[in-house]
Amino acid sequence: MTVTDTYKEATNKWFELANDTYQTYVKSVVWGQEQVLGLTKTIADQSKVYQVDTKGLTEEYKNQVEKVQQLTQTLWQDMLKNTTEVVNQYRVATNANLTDLNERIDELQNRIEAVIKPAK
């Protein structure tokens, strides 16, 4: 084998090695891109699922808040109604007591006038 043949053979092997390395590099890049695309798709799918879950949770939370608001409003209305009824009961009792007291005062006044008039 001559030096030229050895040189050609070495050059051919070097080109084969470079070609193999290049193909491995290209395959690695393609594999990496496939992995990135797959991961991107997975993340996008999970994002959609989380969006749906979040919308559902938000809707559920909104409904619970509305129920609590309604219950609170009903509770306050009932408390106001009960308080108004109690105050009205006291007002009726007070009016009845005042009427009774006025009648007693009138009766006492009549008695006093009756005692004073004959003495004149």
Secondary structure, 3 states (H helix, E strand, C coil): CCHHHHHHHHHHHHHHHHHHHHHHHHHHHHHHHHHHHHHHHHHHHHHHHHHHHHHHHHHHHHHHHHHHHHHHHHHHHHHHHHHHHHHHHHHHHHHHHHHHHHHHHHHHHHHHHHHHHHHC
